[in-house]
Amino acid sequence: MPESPSNSRQMPSAKAITAIVLVVLGVIFALSNLNEGTVSFLGMDFTMPVWIWVIVVLAVGVVAGSLYPWGRRKRR
């Protein structure tokens, strides 16, 4: 007898739960820092709300992590 759709639900993996928790904490951190912040880079000064800097650094980290997956196993 086939299982009904309600019985075939799977629990999210540990990676998925960790990712969700980290995203929630990142959003809370970003929204807790609404004041202005200045970053100097290559002789230029950029002033924006700190939450935007947090999101930018998070996005750069995600891109870098996906480009250089050193900790992952190689596929056969």
C-alpha positions as CSV (number, residue, x, y, z in Angstrom):
1,M,0.0,0.0,0.0
2,P,1.5,3.4,-1.0
3,E,2.1,5.9,1.8
4,S,-0.1,9.0,1.9
5,P,1.6,12.3,1.2
6,S,1.2,13.4,4.9
7,N,3.2,10.4,6.1
8,S,6.1,10.8,3.6
9,R,7.4,14.0,5.1
10,Q,11.1,14.0,5.9
11,M,12.8,15.9,8.7
12,P,15.2,18.6,7.5
13,S,18.8,17.7,7.6
14,A,21.3,19.1,10.1
15,K,22.8,21.2,7.4
16,A,19.4,22.8,6.6
17,I,18.6,23.5,10.2
18,T,22.1,25.0,10.7
19,A,21.7,27.2,7.6
20,I,18.3,28.4,8.7
21,V,19.5,29.2,12.2
22,L,22.5,31.1,10.8
23,V,20.4,33.1,8.4
24,V,18.0,34.0,11.2
25,L,20.8,35.1,13.5
26,G,22.4,37.1,10.6
27,V,19.2,38.9,9.9
28,I,18.7,39.7,13.6
29,F,22.3,41.0,13.8
30,A,21.9,43.1,10.7
31,L,18.6,44.6,11.8
32,S,20.1,45.4,15.3
33,N,22.7,47.6,13.6
34,L,20.8,50.3,11.9
35,N,23.2,53.2,12.6
36,E,25.6,54.5,9.9
37,G,29.1,53.0,9.4
38,T,32.1,54.1,7.3
39,V,34.4,51.7,5.6
40,S,37.7,52.7,4.0
41,F,38.8,50.7,1.0
42,L,41.6,51.6,-1.4
43,G,41.6,55.2,-0.3
44,M,37.9,55.6,-0.7
45,D,35.4,56.0,2.2
46,F,31.9,54.5,1.9
47,T,29.2,55.4,4.4
48,M,26.1,53.3,4.7
49,P,23.9,51.8,7.3
50,V,25.8,49.0,9.1
51,W,23.1,46.4,8.2
52,I,23.9,46.9,4.5
53,W,27.6,46.2,5.3
54,V,26.6,43.0,7.1
55,I,24.5,41.8,4.2
56,V,27.3,42.7,1.7
57,V,29.9,40.8,3.7
58,L,27.6,37.8,4.1
59,A,26.9,37.7,0.4
60,V,30.6,37.9,-0.4
61,G,31.2,35.0,2.0
62,V,28.5,32.9,0.4
63,V,29.9,33.5,-3.0
64,A,33.5,32.8,-1.9
65,G,32.3,29.6,-0.1
66,S,30.5,28.4,-3.2
67,L,33.5,29.1,-5.5
68,Y,36.1,27.4,-3.3
69,P,34.5,24.3,-1.7
70,W,37.7,23.1,0.0
71,G,35.9,21.2,2.7
72,R,33.6,19.2,0.4
73,R,34.3,15.7,-0.8
74,K,35.1,15.3,-4.5
75,R,32.5,13.5,-6.7
76,R,33.4,10.3,-8.4
